[in-house]
Amino acid sequence: MPKPPRRPGPGGMPNMQQMMAQVQKMQHDMQLAQEELKNEVVEAGAGGGVVRVKMSGDLQVREVQIDPAAVDPEDVEMLSELVLAAVNEALRMAHELAERKMGGATAGLDLGALGGMGGLGLPGL
């Protein structure tokens, strides 16, 4: 049997119990998503893959691989730039992953009824 449509409370205000239930579900879903992010890993490379970085979804660098061919004692600056590029790309990818995961935690929540929550700085909102 389909649920009846949501009706605003008195004076056109949203139903507070329903809003609280939505917020609690969102918090629970966000906690689950954050736990999942700890176990997901993105991998990025630079210099055609001679430098590779693995980073978890919670922004922890898990591994840095450097191809010995990239190690030139006469050009340490280039190696530093490749490591920096790979780390920054892994960070970008991990942020993207977090947005997808955390955005799913807020799916179906009527943020407009809550006065908009985008200003809270929560990932995915």
C-alpha positions, 0 to 999 in steps of 0.5 A, a space after each residue: 500500500 503506498 504511503 500517503 503524501 507528506 503533509 506540512 504541519 500546522 501553518 505550512 511548517 514541515 512535520 518535525 517528527 518526520 524531519 527528525 527521522 530523516 535527519 537521523 537516517 541521514 546521520 546514520 547513512 553518513 556514518 556508514 559511508 565514512 566507514 566505507 571510505 576508510 576501506 576504499 582506495 584510489 590510485 593515481 599516477 604521474 610521469 606516465 605512471 613512474 610515480 603512483 600513489 594509493 590513497 584511501 577514501 578518508 584521505 590517508 596515503 596508503 602507498 607510494 611507488 616510484 619506478 627506479 627509472 624515475 630516480 635521477 640523482 641529478 634531477 631530484 626536483 623532477 622526482 619531487 614534482 612527480 610525487 607531488 602531482 601524483 599525491 594531488 591527483 589521488 587527493 582529487 580522486 579521493 574527494 570525488 569518491 567521498 562526494 559520491 558516497 556522502 551524497 548518497 547518504 542525503 538522497 531523498 532528504 528534503 534539504 529545502 524543508 530543513 532550511 538548506 544545509 549546504 552551508 554546514 560544510 558537510 561533504 555531499 551537501 
